[in-house]
Every structure is written in C-alpha cells, then in structure tokens.
Amino acid sequence: MELDQTDIEIIRLLRQNARIQWKEIGENVFLSGQAVGNRIKRLEDLGIIQAYTVQVNEEKMGRSVLAFITVFMKSTNHSGFESFIQEQEAVLEAYRVSGEGCYTVKAAVSDPAALNVLLDAILQYGNYKVNLAIGKVK
C-alpha cells in the first residue's frame, strides 16, 4: 500500500490531535470532510491507523518520577517478565531490545520509594540500570 502526501499529512494532523474534526483536516489538505473521513477509514482498514490514544500528564496525575529502566534478564525465559510488565500500572511502555540490555521500560511513579518497589520486583527477573528523566525535550 502506497501512501500519498495527503495520507501522510492526515496522519500527522491526527498524531497532533486525534480529536481534530474531519472538516478541519480537510481545510489543511484541500479535501472535503467526507473525503477525509473516507481516507481515515481506509487507513484504519489497512491497519495503518490502529488506535486513538490520550496523552496524559503523568506529573499532574501524581506520578512525577519518570524512569527509563534497562533490564538485563537472568534467563532466556522472557514470558514471565513480559506478563509481569503488563500487570504493572507504573509501566507506560516496554520494549524488547537488542544491544545493551534485553528490555527498555518506561515507568512513571509517585516518588523514589514507589520506584524502589518496582525495581525490587524486577530483580526476580534480572538486573537493571535506571535513568531518571528530569525534563521532556520536544
């Protein structure tokens, strides 16, 4: 499936604001709102657009400590760790990676004590290295 420039611009606008009106998108890409809706439906049907999400300010939710955790597994049995990660409310994202470590985990917690609880639980699966975020760069 080849995407044209209009499809790419529609996706860019939806990434900025998933609630943007089709009419407003159309004004940016020189199509009617209905034509934009048809393109979005096609992009969904093709699996290019998979979901619409909400971006949450974790700090305002009381989770001001953001950590990037590199996990070094003790064994090659990763399914238990992956199940564990999916159950953790503090985990925002997790990726199996190559290079340094086996997983990169992005977690948001309320304070250092809560981070230590998560890190202690990770120890049953492997060792870790933590980087704390001090500010977002756009």
N, CA, C and O atoms as CSV, one atom per row, in Angstrom:
chain,resi,resn,atom,element,x,y,z
A,1,MET,N,N,0.841,-1.188,0.000
A,1,MET,CA,C,0.000,0.000,0.000
A,1,MET,C,C,0.875,1.235,0.000
A,1,MET,O,O,1.686,1.431,0.905
A,2,GLU,N,N,0.719,2.037,-0.975
A,2,GLU,CA,C,1.477,3.279,-1.119
A,2,GLU,C,C,0.659,4.431,-0.543
A,2,GLU,O,O,-0.493,4.646,-0.922
A,3,LEU,N,N,1.270,5.161,0.371
A,3,LEU,CA,C,0.625,6.341,0.933
A,3,LEU,C,C,1.026,7.555,0.117
A,3,LEU,O,O,2.186,7.700,-0.268
A,4,ASP,N,N,0.061,8.429,-0.143
A,4,ASP,CA,C,0.410,9.666,-0.826
A,4,ASP,C,C,0.643,10.764,0.217
A,4,ASP,O,O,0.471,10.545,1.416
A,5,GLN,N,N,1.031,11.928,-0.255
A,5,GLN,CA,C,1.360,13.034,0.642
A,5,GLN,C,C,0.156,13.456,1.485
A,5,GLN,O,O,0.312,13.860,2.638
A,6,THR,N,N,-1.043,13.362,0.906
A,6,THR,CA,C,-2.261,13.718,1.644
A,6,THR,C,C,-2.477,12.758,2.804
A,6,THR,O,O,-2.811,13.192,3.907
A,7,ASP,N,N,-2.294,11.461,2.577
A,7,ASP,CA,C,-2.423,10.480,3.655
A,7,ASP,C,C,-1.423,10.788,4.770
A,7,ASP,O,O,-1.774,10.754,5.949
A,8,ILE,N,N,-0.209,11.081,4.404
A,8,ILE,CA,C,0.842,11.365,5.386
A,8,ILE,C,C,0.493,12.610,6.199
A,8,ILE,O,O,0.722,12.645,7.408
A,9,GLU,N,N,-0.057,13.625,5.544
A,9,GLU,CA,C,-0.445,14.855,6.252
A,9,GLU,C,C,-1.633,14.589,7.184
A,9,GLU,O,O,-1.679,15.127,8.290
A,10,ILE,N,N,-2.577,13.779,6.753
A,10,ILE,CA,C,-3.715,13.418,7.616
A,10,ILE,C,C,-3.204,12.706,8.859
A,10,ILE,O,O,-3.643,13.010,9.968
A,11,ILE,N,N,-2.295,11.776,8.693
A,11,ILE,CA,C,-1.724,11.053,9.841
A,11,ILE,C,C,-0.984,12.015,10.756
A,11,ILE,O,O,-1.100,11.916,11.977
A,12,ARG,N,N,-0.224,12.946,10.185
A,12,ARG,CA,C,0.498,13.923,11.001
A,12,ARG,C,C,-0.473,14.755,11.844
A,12,ARG,O,O,-0.233,14.975,13.031
A,13,LEU,N,N,-1.559,15.213,11.237
A,13,LEU,CA,C,-2.545,16.010,11.963
A,13,LEU,C,C,-3.236,15.192,13.056
A,13,LEU,O,O,-3.491,15.705,14.146
A,14,LEU,N,N,-3.537,13.930,12.771
A,14,LEU,CA,C,-4.163,13.072,13.780
A,14,LEU,C,C,-3.204,12.774,14.939
A,14,LEU,O,O,-3.638,12.646,16.084
A,15,ARG,N,N,-1.909,12.662,14.646
A,15,ARG,CA,C,-0.929,12.456,15.715
A,15,ARG,C,C,-0.872,13.653,16.650
A,15,ARG,O,O,-0.679,13.495,17.855
A,16,GLN,N,N,-1.040,14.850,16.099
A,16,GLN,CA,C,-1.028,16.054,16.922
A,16,GLN,C,C,-2.289,16.163,17.768
A,16,GLN,O,O,-2.238,16.612,18.913
A,17,ASN,N,N,-3.435,15.746,17.197
A,17,ASN,CA,C,-4.707,15.841,17.901
A,17,ASN,C,C,-5.659,14.815,17.306
A,17,ASN,O,O,-6.229,15.039,16.238
A,18,ALA,N,N,-5.832,13.705,17.985
A,18,ALA,CA,C,-6.684,12.626,17.476
A,18,ALA,C,C,-8.161,13.021,17.441
A,18,ALA,O,O,-8.965,12.340,16.804
A,19,ARG,N,N,-8.525,14.105,18.114
A,19,ARG,CA,C,-9.920,14.551,18.153
A,19,ARG,C,C,-10.218,15.651,17.136
A,19,ARG,O,O,-11.318,16.204,17.132
A,20,ILE,N,N,-9.259,15.971,16.280
A,20,ILE,CA,C,-9.462,17.014,15.280
A,20,ILE,C,C,-10.631,16.639,14.365
A,20,ILE,O,O,-10.795,15.475,13.999
A,21,GLN,N,N,-11.424,17.620,14.008
A,21,GLN,CA,C,-12.582,17.385,13.139
A,21,GLN,C,C,-12.120,17.123,11.705
A,21,GLN,O,O,-11.127,17.687,11.245
A,22,TRP,N,N,-12.856,16.258,11.012
A,22,TRP,CA,C,-12.517,15.948,9.627
A,22,TRP,C,C,-12.538,17.204,8.767
A,22,TRP,O,O,-11.713,17.357,7.867
A,23,LYS,N,N,-13.473,18.098,9.041
A,23,LYS,CA,C,-13.570,19.344,8.283
A,23,LYS,C,C,-12.281,20.157,8.429
A,23,LYS,O,O,-11.779,20.714,7.453
A,24,GLU,N,N,-11.747,20.221,9.659
A,24,GLU,CA,C,-10.518,20.973,9.895
A,24,GLU,C,C,-9.332,20.325,9.174
A,24,GLU,O,O,-8.489,21.019,8.605
A,25,ILE,N,N,-9.277,18.991,9.203
A,25,ILE,CA,C,-8.227,18.297,8.450
A,25,ILE,C,C,-8.364,18.633,6.968
A,25,ILE,O,O,-7.379,18.926,6.291
A,26,GLY,N,N,-9.587,18.586,6.483
A,26,GLY,CA,C,-9.847,18.871,5.079
A,26,GLY,C,C,-9.374,20.245,4.660
A,26,GLY,O,O,-8.877,20.426,3.548
A,27,GLU,N,N,-9.527,21.221,5.553
A,27,GLU,CA,C,-9.063,22.575,5.246
A,27,GLU,C,C,-7.544,22.602,5.080
A,27,GLU,O,O,-7.015,23.413,4.320
A,28,ASN,N,N,-6.850,21.725,5.785
A,28,ASN,CA,C,-5.391,21.666,5.697
A,28,ASN,C,C,-4.900,20.879,4.488
A,28,ASN,O,O,-3.814,21.150,3.974
A,29,VAL,N,N,-5.684,19.911,4.031
A,29,VAL,CA,C,-5.237,19.054,2.929
A,29,VAL,C,C,-6.053,19.262,1.655
A,29,VAL,O,O,-5.888,18.531,0.679
A,30,PHE,N,N,-6.946,20.275,1.672
A,30,PHE,CA,C,-7.731,20.660,0.495
A,30,PHE,C,C,-8.679,19.553,0.029
A,30,PHE,O,O,-8.802,19.274,-1.163
A,31,LEU,N,N,-9.355,18.921,1.024
A,31,LEU,CA,C,-10.384,17.926,0.739
A,31,LEU,C,C,-11.624,18.259,1.566
A,31,LEU,O,O,-11.554,19.015,2.535
A,32,SER,N,N,-12.746,17.688,1.173
A,32,SER,CA,C,-13.946,17.844,1.992
A,32,SER,C,C,-13.818,16.983,3.248
A,32,SER,O,O,-13.014,16.052,3.290
A,33,GLY,N,N,-14.600,17.292,4.249
A,33,GLY,CA,C,-14.592,16.488,5.464
A,33,GLY,C,C,-14.941,15.034,5.181
A,33,GLY,O,O,-14.358,14.123,5.768
A,34,GLN,N,N,-15.900,14.820,4.274
A,34,GLN,CA,C,-16.297,13.456,3.921
A,34,GLN,C,C,-15.152,12.708,3.242
A,34,GLN,O,O,-14.928,11.529,3.519
A,35,ALA,N,N,-14.435,13.383,2.363
A,35,ALA,CA,C,-13.293,12.744,1.688
A,35,ALA,C,C,-12.208,12.385,2.707
A,35,ALA,O,O,-11.583,11.330,2.607
A,36,VAL,N,N,-11.988,13.270,3.689
A,36,VAL,CA,C,-11.022,12.975,4.759
A,36,VAL,C,C,-11.482,11.748,5.546
A,36,VAL,O,O,-10.687,10.855,5.838
A,37,GLY,N,N,-12.775,11.714,5.886
A,37,GLY,CA,C,-13.317,10.566,6.611
A,37,GLY,C,C,-13.118,9.260,5.856
A,37,GLY,O,O,-12.796,8.233,6.454
A,38,ASN,N,N,-13.309,9.300,4.538
A,38,ASN,CA,C,-13.097,8.095,3.715
A,38,ASN,C,C,-11.635,7.661,3.746
A,38,ASN,O,O,-11.339,6.469,3.827
A,39,ARG,N,N,-10.719,8.633,3.682
A,39,ARG,CA,C,-9.292,8.290,3.742
A,39,ARG,C,C,-8.931,7.708,5.104
A,39,ARG,O,O,-8.188,6.731,5.188
A,40,ILE,N,N,-9.454,8.305,6.168
A,40,ILE,CA,C,-9.167,7.791,7.509
A,40,ILE,C,C,-9.704,6.376,7.647
A,40,ILE,O,O,-9.019,5.512,8.195
A,41,LYS,N,N,-10.906,6.121,7.168
A,41,LYS,CA,C,-11.492,4.772,7.229
A,41,LYS,C,C,-10.605,3.780,6.475
A,41,LYS,O,O,-10.372,2.669,6.953
A,42,ARG,N,N,-10.107,4.176,5.294
A,42,ARG,CA,C,-9.218,3.302,4.512
A,42,ARG,C,C,-7.923,3.029,5.273
A,42,ARG,O,O,-7.441,1.896,5.295
A,43,LEU,N,N,-7.359,4.067,5.898
A,43,LEU,CA,C,-6.126,3.895,6.683
A,43,LEU,C,C,-6.365,2.964,7.879
A,43,LEU,O,O,-5.485,2.187,8.248
A,44,GLU,N,N,-7.543,3.044,8.474
A,44,GLU,CA,C,-7.894,2.127,9.568
A,44,GLU,C,C,-8.040,0.698,9.049
A,44,GLU,O,O,-7.506,-0.241,9.639
A,45,ASP,N,N,-8.767,0.540,7.937
A,45,ASP,CA,C,-8.981,-0.791,7.355
A,45,ASP,C,C,-7.668,-1.459,6.963
A,45,ASP,O,O,-7.536,-2.680,7.055
A,46,LEU,N,N,-6.690,-0.653,6.521
A,46,LEU,CA,C,-5.388,-1.186,6.135
A,46,LEU,C,C,-4.493,-1.466,7.349
A,46,LEU,O,O,-3.415,-2.043,7.208
A,47,GLY,N,N,-4.939,-1.060,8.526
A,47,GLY,CA,C,-4.144,-1.290,9.737
A,47,GLY,C,C,-3.055,-0.257,9.943
A,47,GLY,O,O,-2.216,-0.416,10.829
A,48,ILE,N,N,-3.051,0.792,9.149
A,48,ILE,CA,C,-2.051,1.846,9.321
A,48,ILE,C,C,-2.391,2.670,10.554
A,48,ILE,O,O,-1.519,2.947,11.378
A,49,ILE,N,N,-3.660,3.064,10.687
A,49,ILE,CA,C,-4.145,3.678,11.924
A,49,ILE,C,C,-4.751,2.545,12.737
A,49,ILE,O,O,-5.733,1.926,12.328
A,50,GLN,N,N,-4.152,2.282,13.893
A,50,GLN,CA,C,-4.585,1.149,14.704
A,50,GLN,C,C,-5.424,1.552,15.902
A,50,GLN,O,O,-6.273,0.780,16.348
A,51,ALA,N,N,-5.202,2.748,16.432
A,51,ALA,CA,C,-5.930,3.163,17.618
A,51,ALA,C,C,-5.791,4.666,17.800
A,51,ALA,O,O,-4.929,5.304,17.196
A,52,TYR,N,N,-6.638,5.207,18.625
A,52,TYR,CA,C,-6.563,6.608,19.015
A,52,TYR,C,C,-6.292,6.628,20.510
A,52,TYR,O,O,-6.877,5.847,21.260
A,53,THR,N,N,-5.409,7.515,20.946
A,53,THR,CA,C,-4.989,7.489,22.335
A,53,THR,C,C,-5.143,8.853,22.999
A,53,THR,O,O,-5.409,9.866,22.351
A,54,VAL,N,N,-4.968,8.836,24.295
A,54,VAL,CA,C,-4.977,10.045,25.096
A,54,VAL,C,C,-3.584,10.212,25.681
A,54,VAL,O,O,-3.019,9.259,26.218
A,55,GLN,N,N,-3.035,11.396,25.584
A,55,GLN,CA,C,-1.741,11.684,26.199
A,55,GLN,C,C,-2.019,12.293,27.565
A,55,GLN,O,O,-2.701,13.312,27.671
A,56,VAL,N,N,-1.490,11.668,28.607
A,56,VAL,CA,C,-1.756,12.076,29.980
A,56,VAL,C,C,-0.520,12.744,30.566
A,56,VAL,O,O,0.602,12.288,30.346
A,57,ASN,N,N,-0.726,13.811,31.302
A,57,ASN,CA,C,0.355,14.466,32.032
A,57,ASN,C,C,0.550,13.678,33.324
A,57,ASN,O,O,-0.209,13.850,34.278
A,58,GLU,N,N,1.556,12.823,33.357
A,58,GLU,CA,C,1.783,11.946,34.500
A,58,GLU,C,C,2.058,12.741,35.781
A,58,GLU,O,O,1.656,12.328,36.868
A,59,GLU,N,N,2.731,13.858,35.651
A,59,GLU,CA,C,3.042,14.668,36.833
A,59,GLU,C,C,1.767,15.173,37.499
A,59,GLU,O,O,1.664,15.166,38.726
A,60,LYS,N,N,0.806,15.606,36.708
A,60,LYS,CA,C,-0.469,16.073,37.262
A,60,LYS,C,C,-1.296,14.922,37.822
A,60,LYS,O,O,-2.227,15.138,38.598
A,61,MET,N,N,-0.956,13.704,37.427
A,61,MET,CA,C,-1.624,12.515,37.959
A,61,MET,C,C,-0.932,12.018,39.226
A,61,MET,O,O,-1.295,10.975,39.769
A,62,GLY,N,N,0.070,12.774,39.696
A,62,GLY,CA,C,0.771,12.400,40.919
A,62,GLY,C,C,1.926,11.448,40.697
A,62,GLY,O,O,2.449,10.875,41.653
A,63,ARG,N,N,2.331,11.270,39.453
A,63,ARG,CA,C,3.445,10.364,39.142
A,63,ARG,C,C,4.568,11.192,38.532
A,63,ARG,O,O,4.762,11.202,37.316
A,64,SER,N,N,5.305,11.888,39.397
A,64,SER,CA,C,6.293,12.861,38.939
A,64,SER,C,C,7.680,12.273,38.681
A,64,SER,O,O,8.545,12.965,38.145
A,65,VAL,N,N,7.910,11.010,39.053
A,65,VAL,CA,C,9.208,10.389,38.816
A,65,VAL,C,C,9.096,9.514,37.570
A,65,VAL,O,O,8.372,8.519,37.554
A,66,LEU,N,N,9.826,9.905,36.530
A,66,LEU,CA,C,9.830,9.156,35.276
A,66,LEU,C,C,11.171,8.450,35.148
A,66,LEU,O,O,12.226,9.081,35.208
A,67,ALA,N,N,11.120,7.137,34.970
A,67,ALA,CA,C,12.352,6.340,34.907
A,67,ALA,C,C,12.387,5.530,33.619
A,67,ALA,O,O,11.377,4.993,33.164
A,68,PHE,N,N,13.581,5.462,33.052
A,68,PHE,CA,C,13.855,4.567,31.930
A,68,PHE,C,C,14.750,3.472,32.478
A,68,PHE,O,O,15.869,3.731,32.920
A,69,ILE,N,N,14.243,2.242,32.446
A,69,ILE,CA,C,14.908,1.114,33.099
A,69,ILE,C,C,15.387,0.146,32.026
A,69,ILE,O,O,14.594,-0.340,31.220
A,70,THR,N,N,16.682,-0.131,32.019
A,70,THR,CA,C,17.239,-1.158,31.148
A,70,THR,C,C,17.306,-2.433,31.975
A,70,THR,O,O,17.930,-2.464,33.035
A,71,VAL,N,N,16.656,-3.490,31.480
A,71,VAL,CA,C,16.594,-4.754,32.214
A,71,VAL,C,C,17.496,-5.772,31.525
A,71,VAL,O,O,17.432,-5.969,30.312
A,72,PHE,N,N,18.332,-6.409,32.331
A,72,PHE,CA,C,19.236,-7.474,31.882
A,72,PHE,C,C,18.694,-8.778,32.449
A,72,PHE,O,O,18.819,-9.030,33.648
A,73,MET,N,N,18.094,-9.612,31.602
A,73,MET,CA,C,17.426,-10.840,32.062
A,73,MET,C,C,18.426,-11.852,32.617
A,73,MET,O,O,19.556,-11.965,32.143
A,74,LYS,N,N,17.970,-12.593,33.649
A,74,LYS,CA,C,18.780,-13.670,34.225
A,74,LYS,C,C,18.700,-14.940,33.395
A,74,LYS,O,O,19.622,-15.755,33.410
A,75,SER,N,N,17.584,-15.112,32.662
A,75,SER,CA,C,17.394,-16.335,31.887
A,75,SER,C,C,16.827,-15.979,30.518
A,75,SER,O,O,16.572,-14.812,30.220
A,76,THR,N,N,16.636,-16.996,29.699
A,76,THR,CA,C,16.055,-16.782,28.374
A,76,THR,C,C,14.537,-16.934,28.393
A,76,THR,O,O,13.896,-16.827,27.347
A,77,ASN,N,N,13.954,-17.182,29.561
A,77,ASN,CA,C,12.505,-17.303,29.703
A,77,ASN,C,C,11.919,-15.900,29.907
A,77,ASN,O,O,11.853,-15.405,31.032
A,78,HIS,N,N,11.505,-15.282,28.830
A,78,HIS,CA,C,11.043,-13.903,28.874
A,78,HIS,C,C,9.540,-13.784,29.119
A,78,HIS,O,O,9.070,-12.705,29.480
A,79,SER,N,N,8.784,-14.843,28.936
A,79,SER,CA,C,7.321,-14.738,29.027
A,79,SER,C,C,6.861,-14.306,30.418
A,79,SER,O,O,5.915,-13.527,30.539
A,80,GLY,N,N,7.516,-14.800,31.465
A,80,GLY,CA,C,7.141,-14.394,32.819
A,80,GLY,C,C,7.360,-12.909,33.044
A,80,GLY,O,O,6.522,-12.238,33.646
A,81,PHE,N,N,8.478,-12.398,32.565
A,81,PHE,CA,C,8.765,-10.970,32.710
A,81,PHE,C,C,7.765,-10.140,31.909
A,81,PHE,O,O,7.283,-9.116,32.392
A,82,GLU,N,N,7.456,-10.571,30.704
A,82,GLU,CA,C,6.519,-9.820,29.878
A,82,GLU,C,C,5.134,-9.782,30.523
A,82,GLU,O,O,4.458,-8.755,30.467
A,83,SER,N,N,4.710,-10.873,31.127
A,83,SER,CA,C,3.432,-10.879,31.850
A,83,SER,C,C,3.485,-9.933,33.047
A,83,SER,O,O,2.546,-9.177,33.292
A,84,PHE,N,N,4.581,-9.982,33.781
A,84,PHE,CA,C,4.775,-9.100,34.934
A,84,PHE,C,C,4.666,-7.635,34.514
A,84,PHE,O,O,3.954,-6.858,35.151
A,85,ILE,N,N,5.360,-7.261,33.456
A,85,ILE,CA,C,5.383,-5.877,32.982
A,85,ILE,C,C,3.979,-5.411,32.595
A,85,ILE,O,O,3.602,-4.276,32.886
A,86,GLN,N,N,3.212,-6.270,31.948
A,86,GLN,CA,C,1.860,-5.890,31.522
A,86,GLN,C,C,0.939,-5.633,32.707
A,86,GLN,O,O,-0.046,-4.907,32.576
A,87,GLU,N,N,1.244,-6.212,33.852
A,87,GLU,CA,C,0.407,-6.040,35.045
A,87,GLU,C,C,0.772,-4.803,35.860
A,87,GLU,O,O,0.033,-4.429,36.770
A,88,GLN,N,N,1.886,-4.169,35.552
A,88,GLN,CA,C,2.373,-3.048,36.356
A,88,GLN,C,C,1.761,-1.731,35.888
A,88,GLN,O,O,1.988,-1.298,34.759
A,89,GLU,N,N,0.983,-1.098,36.765
A,89,GLU,CA,C,0.355,0.178,36.434
A,89,GLU,C,C,1.395,1.266,36.163
A,89,GLU,O,O,1.164,2.162,35.350
A,90,ALA,N,N,2.525,1.187,36.837
A,90,ALA,CA,C,3.566,2.207,36.687
A,90,ALA,C,C,4.230,2.159,35.318
A,90,ALA,O,O,4.802,3.157,34.880
A,91,VAL,N,N,4.168,1.029,34.637
A,91,VAL,CA,C,4.854,0.881,33.342
A,91,VAL,C,C,4.013,1.517,32.238
A,91,VAL,O,O,2.880,1.109,31.981
A,92,LEU,N,N,4.591,2.516,31.602
A,92,LEU,CA,C,3.929,3.203,30.494
A,92,LEU,C,C,4.214,2.540,29.161
A,92,LEU,O,O,3.331,2.429,28.311
A,93,GLU,N,N,5.461,2.097,28.979
A,93,GLU,CA,C,5.887,1.450,27.743
A,93,GLU,C,C,6.989,0.455,28.075
A,93,GLU,O,O,7.735,0.643,29.036
A,94,ALA,N,N,7.089,-0.601,27.282
A,94,ALA,CA,C,8.181,-1.563,27.436
A,94,ALA,C,C,8.507,-2.142,26.067
A,94,ALA,O,O,7.618,-2.472,25.282
A,95,TYR,N,N,9.799,-2.257,25.802
A,95,TYR,CA,C,10.262,-2.754,24.505
A,95,TYR,C,C,11.338,-3.804,24.716
A,95,TYR,O,O,12.235,-3.627,25.540
A,96,ARG,N,N,11.246,-4.894,23.973
A,96,ARG,CA,C,12.346,-5.857,23.925
A,96,ARG,C,C,13.354,-5.297,22.936
A,96,ARG,O,O,13.003,-4.964,21.804
A,97,VAL,N,N,14.613,-5.192,23.365
A,97,VAL,CA,C,15.626,-4.511,22.560
A,97,VAL,C,C,16.843,-5.393,22.357
A,97,VAL,O,O,17.044,-6.379,23.066
A,98,SER,N,N,17.647,-5.020,21.377
A,98,SER,CA,C,18.950,-5.655,21.206
A,98,SER,C,C,19.997,-4.625,21.568
A,98,SER,O,O,19.709,-3.429,21.617
A,99,GLY,N,N,21.194,-5.077,21.818
A,99,GLY,CA,C,22.252,-4.159,22.244
A,99,GLY,C,C,22.425,-4.261,23.737
A,99,GLY,O,O,22.497,-5.362,24.284
A,100,GLU,N,N,22.493,-3.121,24.408
A,100,GLU,CA,C,22.665,-3.138,25.860
A,100,GLU,C,C,21.331,-3.471,26.526
A,100,GLU,O,O,20.361,-2.724,26.401
A,101,GLY,N,N,21.296,-4.581,27.222
A,101,GLY,CA,C,20.093,-4.994,27.923
A,101,GLY,C,C,19.153,-5.792,27.044
A,101,GLY,O,O,19.362,-5.942,25.840
A,102,CYS,N,N,18.101,-6.303,27.690
A,102,CYS,CA,C,17.098,-7.102,26.989
A,102,CYS,C,C,15.799,-6.329,26.791
A,102,CYS,O,O,15.092,-6.538,25.805
A,103,TYR,N,N,15.482,-5.427,27.737
A,103,TYR,CA,C,14.267,-4.629,27.686
A,103,TYR,C,C,14.579,-3.195,28.081
A,103,TYR,O,O,15.469,-2.933,28.889
A,104,THR,N,N,13.831,-2.279,27.495
A,104,THR,CA,C,13.808,-0.902,27.960
A,104,THR,C,C,12.387,-0.643,28.428
A,104,THR,O,O,11.425,-0.839,27.686
A,105,VAL,N,N,12.275,-0.200,29.670
A,105,VAL,CA,C,10.972,0.013,30.300
A,105,VAL,C,C,10.860,1.483,30.689
A,105,VAL,O,O,11.764,2.036,31.315
A,106,LYS,N,N,9.764,2.102,30.320
A,106,LYS,CA,C,9.471,3.474,30.724
A,106,LYS,C,C,8.400,3.401,31.801
A,106,LYS,O,O,7.311,2.873,31.570
A,107,ALA,N,N,8.713,3.934,32.982
A,107,ALA,CA,C,7.783,3.854,34.106
A,107,ALA,C,C,7.616,5.225,34.752
A,107,ALA,O,O,8.552,6.023,34.786
A,108,ALA,N,N,6.418,5.491,35.260
A,108,ALA,CA,C,6.141,6.724,35.995
A,108,ALA,C,C,5.583,6.339,37.357
A,108,ALA,O,O,4.624,5.573,37.454
A,109,VAL,N,N,6.194,6.879,38.406
A,109,VAL,CA,C,5.778,6.576,39.777
A,109,VAL,C,C,5.677,7.875,40.573
A,109,VAL,O,O,6.115,8.936,40.128
A,110,SER,N,N,5.089,7.760,41.757
A,110,SER,CA,C,4.842,8.945,42.570
A,110,SER,C,C,6.085,9.484,43.256
A,110,SER,O,O,6.218,10.693,43.445
A,111,ASP,N,N,7.001,8.590,43.632
A,111,ASP,CA,C,8.178,9.029,44.382
A,111,ASP,C,C,9.260,7.958,44.321
A,111,ASP,O,O,9.011,6.858,43.827
A,112,PRO,N,N,10.453,8.263,44.814
A,112,PRO,CA,C,11.536,7.272,44.773
A,112,PRO,C,C,11.202,5.957,45.489
A,112,PRO,O,O,11.664,4.894,45.073
A,113,ALA,N,N,10.412,6.023,46.549
A,113,ALA,CA,C,10.041,4.792,47.256
A,113,ALA,C,C,9.214,3.877,46.355
A,113,ALA,O,O,9.413,2.662,46.351
A,114,ALA,N,N,8.300,4.452,45.601
A,114,ALA,CA,C,7.490,3.652,44.679
A,114,ALA,C,C,8.359,3.067,43.571
A,114,ALA,O,O,8.133,1.940,43.130
A,115,LEU,N,N,9.350,3.831,43.124
A,115,LEU,CA,C,10.274,3.307,42.125
A,115,LEU,C,C,11.045,2.122,42.693
A,115,LEU,O,O,11.242,1.122,42.003
A,116,ASN,N,N,11.477,2.226,43.931
A,116,ASN,CA,C,12.208,1.116,44.553
A,116,ASN,C,C,11.358,-0.141,44.649
A,116,ASN,O,O,11.878,-1.246,44.495
A,117,VAL,N,N,10.063,0.004,44.899
A,117,VAL,CA,C,9.167,-1.162,44.942
A,117,VAL,C,C,9.156,-1.847,43.575
A,117,VAL,O,O,9.256,-3.071,43.488
A,118,LEU,N,N,9.035,-1.057,42.512
A,118,LEU,CA,C,9.043,-1.627,41.161
A,118,LEU,C,C,10.383,-2.288,40.857
A,118,LEU,O,O,10.422,-3.401,40.332
A,119,LEU,N,N,11.478,-1.610,41.186
A,119,LEU,CA,C,12.807,-2.156,40.908
A,119,LEU,C,C,13.061,-3.447,41.687
A,119,LEU,O,O,13.658,-4.386,41.158
A,120,ASP,N,N,12.611,-3.494,42.931
A,120,ASP,CA,C,12.766,-4.724,43.715
A,120,ASP,C,C,12.009,-5.875,43.066
A,120,ASP,O,O,12.484,-7.011,43.073
A,121,ALA,N,N,10.845,-5.594,42.511
A,121,ALA,CA,C,10.073,-6.644,41.842
A,121,ALA,C,C,10.763,-7.095,40.550
A,121,ALA,O,O,10.706,-8.273,40.197
A,122,ILE,N,N,11.407,-6.172,39.851
A,122,ILE,CA,C,12.122,-6.521,38.624
A,122,ILE,C,C,13.291,-7.450,38.915
A,122,ILE,O,O,13.653,-8.276,38.077
A,123,LEU,N,N,13.879,-7.322,40.089
A,123,LEU,CA,C,15.054,-8.142,40.437
A,123,LEU,C,C,14.795,-9.640,40.365
A,123,LEU,O,O,15.737,-10.413,40.192
A,124,GLN,N,N,13.556,-10.067,40.490
A,124,GLN,CA,C,13.294,-11.502,40.382
A,124,GLN,C,C,13.489,-12.006,38.954
A,124,GLN,O,O,13.613,-13.211,38.731
A,125,TYR,N,N,13.517,-11.094,37.992
A,125,TYR,CA,C,13.690,-11.470,36.585
A,125,TYR,C,C,15.088,-11.163,36.058
A,125,TYR,O,O,15.559,-11.824,35.132
A,126,GLY,N,N,15.749,-10.175,36.632
A,126,GLY,CA,C,17.070,-9.809,36.153
A,126,GLY,C,C,17.567,-8.557,36.848
A,126,GLY,O,O,16.913,-8.011,37.737
A,127,ASN,N,N,18.723,-8.122,36.427
A,127,ASN,CA,C,19.305,-6.885,36.948
A,127,ASN,C,C,18.823,-5.710,36.108
A,127,ASN,O,O,18.203,-5.895,35.061
A,128,TYR,N,N,19.110,-4.518,36.570
A,128,TYR,CA,C,18.630,-3.349,35.861
A,128,TYR,C,C,19.604,-2.184,36.001
A,128,TYR,O,O,20.484,-2.173,36.862
A,129,LYS,N,N,19.414,-1.219,35.131
A,129,LYS,CA,C,20.093,0.073,35.199
A,129,LYS,C,C,18.997,1.112,35.015
A,129,LYS,O,O,18.124,0.949,34.163
A,130,VAL,N,N,19.035,2.182,35.811
A,130,VAL,CA,C,17.967,3.181,35.783
A,130,VAL,C,C,18.508,4.534,35.356
A,130,VAL,O,O,19.573,4.963,35.801
A,131,ASN,N,N,17.760,5.198,34.489
A,131,ASN,CA,C,17.990,6.598,34.143
A,131,ASN,C,C,16.705,7.355,34.490
A,131,ASN,O,O,15.621,6.977,34.045
A,132,LEU,N,N,16.826,8.416,35.280
A,132,LEU,CA,C,15.670,9.226,35.628
A,132,LEU,C,C,15.572,10.403,34.687
A,132,LEU,O,O,16.582,11.010,34.331
A,133,ALA,N,N,14.357,10.726,34.282
A,133,ALA,CA,C,14.144,11.869,33.402
A,133,ALA,C,C,13.976,13.125,34.237
A,133,ALA,O,O,13.303,13.113,35.268
A,134,ILE,N,N,14.588,14.206,33.787
A,134,ILE,CA,C,14.480,15.467,34.506
A,134,ILE,C,C,13.718,16.511,33.696
A,134,ILE,O,O,13.524,17.631,34.169
A,135,GLY,N,N,13.301,16.180,32.533
A,135,GLY,CA,C,12.522,17.100,31.704
A,135,GLY,C,C,12.370,16.564,30.303
A,135,GLY,O,O,13.245,15.866,29.790
A,136,LYS,N,N,11.252,16.894,29.689
A,136,LYS,CA,C,10.965,16.420,28.333
A,136,LYS,C,C,11.480,17.409,27.307
A,136,LYS,O,O,11.312,18.619,27.462
A,137,VAL,N,N,12.094,16.908,26.278
A,137,VAL,CA,C,12.540,17.717,25.150
A,137,VAL,C,C,11.586,17.459,24.002
A,137,VAL,O,O,11.349,16.308,23.634
A,138,LYS,N,N,11.045,18.507,23.443
A,138,LYS,CA,C,10.073,18.315,22.348
A,138,LYS,C,C,10.745,18.200,21.025
A,138,LYS,O,O,10.075,18.036,20.005
